[in-house]
Amino acid sequence: MFKEKFHITSSDVDQFLELRLANLFKYFQILGSDHVETIGMGHQDLFKHNLLWVVIRMEVKILRTPKLEEVLTFTTHPGDNRSFIYPRYYEVYDAKGNLIITASSMWALIDKDTRRVVIKPEGFKTIKGESHKDDIPLPEKVAGESPNIVCNRKVVYSDIDLNGHLNNTKYIEFMVDTHEPEFYRTHRIAEVNVNYDKEIKYGDEVILSSNNNEEKEVIHGKVGDTVHFSAEFTYENR
């Protein structure tokens, strides 16, 4: 298990002084990156082999939403590899040691040039998996339709990450922004399952649509007629 502490600052929270969902995903990303660095599978190690890490799916259960000035302990550990899938699990604890967030995710390695999944990368040891009692099941494919177009978002320079595509945290920002602030005054995000199906690149016009359900909302992001990502959000009334 690998762990780090993070202090929730003013730049991490929304107007209600709660940790933004995109910033939670950012911390997951930092934590996972820091961990693979310690085992020789970090970004610089992969670049030498023309490889990139990409997240395929992630599911998060938020038992309690963190707030401004909290110091949280994030832990992560890999699961047993499944063909080309590298499972990774996360837990978040508050200062009293209470488990407040748990997550599971599926990652893969792709060739930097072809953007195709690499099944057995040469020069790397298999990551040894761990099993913990608090691990939630790996994310499943998001089901359901989202017939109502909500908005369009054009991908700009600051949305692009070191892999040359829309960063996974930006997908979250796009989806969260489909609601007005007043919605989050009365609703709390309790669960989210995100499927990253296809890359989104600079200049792409993303069309976001929803089923407009305030308990189990399904959101899709399309570029043209092709779905590039989908998510299911579960909300709780405040």
Order of alpha helices (4+ residues) and beta strands (2+ residues): beta-alpha-alpha-beta-beta-beta-beta-beta-alpha-alpha-beta-beta-beta-beta
